Amino acid sequence: MVKKTKTILYCIECGEETTHTINYLGARIRGVQCEKCKSKVELDRRELMTVFTEDFIDRVLTKPKRFTVELVKIIAPLIPFLPKRLMKEPKEVLKDIFRAVKGESDKESPE
């Protein structure tokens, strides 16, 4: 089912706001045409899917780096306030934390 709607949009070709006809195919935009200069923009669903898929894959692949950058921004201001032992012996501190969470006492630890 093709549906047409008219609206005011900025036309790149005309360089001004003009009336445009938006053609829908079902619930999706199929194309937009300027009423003044008749320039038309058609949306190819396969091309859009390719662009969105590439963008999605890029975002998935760069997520670890973006997450690390955000984490550093959050933690960096806190470093002066953290105990020095945490910086020198992170593995041992984590073991102590896990032991405390499990409810084990220092007497039961092999150290």
SULHUCOR-V526702 format. One record per pair of residues at least 4 apart in sequence whose C-alpha atoms are under 6 Angstrom apart, sorted by the first residue. I is the first residue (numbers start at 0). J is the second residue. D is the distance in Angstrom with one decimal. If there is no record, write none. Layout:
i,j,d
I,J,D
I,J,D
//
This chain:
i,j,d
0,24,5.8
0,25,5.5
1,23,5.6
1,24,4.8
2,22,5.8
2,23,5.0
3,21,5.6
3,22,4.7
4,20,5.6
4,21,5.1
5,19,5.6
5,20,4.5
6,18,5.5
6,19,5.4
7,17,5.4
7,18,4.5
7,19,5.9
8,16,5.3
8,17,5.7
9,15,5.5
9,16,4.1
10,14,5.6
10,15,5.7
10,16,5.9
18,34,5.7
19,32,5.4
19,33,4.4
19,34,5.4
20,31,5.7
20,32,5.2
21,30,6.0
21,31,4.5
22,29,5.5
22,30,5.2
23,27,5.4
23,28,4.4
23,29,5.2
24,29,5.7
29,42,5.4
30,40,5.4
30,41,4.2
30,42,5.6
31,39,5.7
31,40,5.2
32,37,5.9
32,38,5.7
32,39,4.3
33,37,4.9
33,38,5.5
48,52,5.8
58,62,5.9
62,66,5.9
71,75,5.5
84,88,5.6
85,89,5.0
98,103,5.2
99,103,5.8
//
